[in-house]
Amino acid sequence: MSKIRKNYSNPAIANTIETKNLVNLKSKTGNLYEAIAIIGRRANQINTDTKVELHNTLADFSNSNDNMEEIQENKEQIEISRAYEKLPSPALSAIFEFENDKIYYRNNDENELYS
């Protein structure tokens, strides 16, 4: 199992969106917008990492002389794509990490470090 799928296939991360208490999000940074910005940046990182890994995995199946007429279905390729589709969304993963203090971030203006 790949590193990305291993990290983000955590069963504690629900695949459904649930209402979050904004006061809890705000309490970690003191500013709700700053908390949302941190979560958004982490979600972008997760999305980029997942996309790169998926493309690298699927690159093994690519053929240099593919024509539109000669494209064949590869069952392994389809299974890999389905496995990535079942992963929780990057936003849900980022919220989970933020709530469980698994994101390192800092405020450059105040030179304060958070964990």
N, C-alpha and C positions, 0 to 999 in steps of 0.2 A: 504494500500500500504506500502511496506517495506521501511525502511530508505534508503537503497541503491538505490532502483528504484526511490524513491521520489527525492533524491539528483541528480541523474545522468540522469533522464529523462527530463532534462531541455530543453524546445523547442529551446532555443538559441544555443544549441550545435547541429550543423549540423551532420547528419549521413554520410556525404560525406567529403572526404579529399579535402582541398583547399590549395593553395599555401600560405605560410606565409612569411612575411617580416622578414628576419633574423636580420636586423638592429634593429627592434623593440624588438625582443627577446634578443638580445645582450645588449640593452640599460638598461635593468632591473638589470643585474648583472655585466656588463662590460666585460663579457667573454661569447662567444657563447657556448662553450663546457660546461661551468658550467650551463648555462641555460638549455641546452639539458639534462644534467645529472639530474638536479632538476625535469624536466618534466618526465624523464624516471623513476625516483624513485617514483614519485607520481602516475604514471600510474601503476606501480607494486603494490602499495598500494591499488589502486582502484580495480585492477584485483583480488587481494587476498581477499579483503573484499566482492566483488561480488560473488566470487567462494564459500567462506565460507557460505554466506547467502543462496545461491542457494542450496548447499548441505544440510544445516539445514532445509530449506523449503521442499526439496524433501524427507528428512529423515522421515517426518511425513507419507509419503505414503509407506515406505518400510515395507515389511513383513519379519519376521524372518525366515519363512519356504519357501522362494522363491526357486523354482527349475527352471531350464532353460525351462522345459516343461510347467510350470504353470504360466509363466509370462503373465500378462494380461495388456492390455492398460488401462490406467486411464486418462480420458479426462481432469480432473483438473491438473494432472501432466503435460500433454502435453501443456496445456494453460500457465502454469507457465514457462515452458521451453521456449516457444515462446516469452513470455513477456521479458525474460532475453535476448533472442537473438536480440530483437529489440532495446535494449539499445545501445547508442553510444559506440564506442570502448573506452577502458580506456585511450589510447593515446590522442584521441580527447578531452575527458573530462579533462585530465591533462593540455593540451594546453589551453583550455578555462579558467581553474582556474588560470593558470600562467598569462595569458594575462589580467585577471580581478583582479589581486592581491588577490586571495583567498588562496594562498599557503604561509605558514609561513616557512621560511628557514633561515639558518644563515651560515656564514663562520667561522669555528672554528679557522682558522689560524690568521685571522685579528680581531676576536672578534667583528665583526660588525653584527648587526641584520638587517634583511630585512623583509618586509611584503608583 
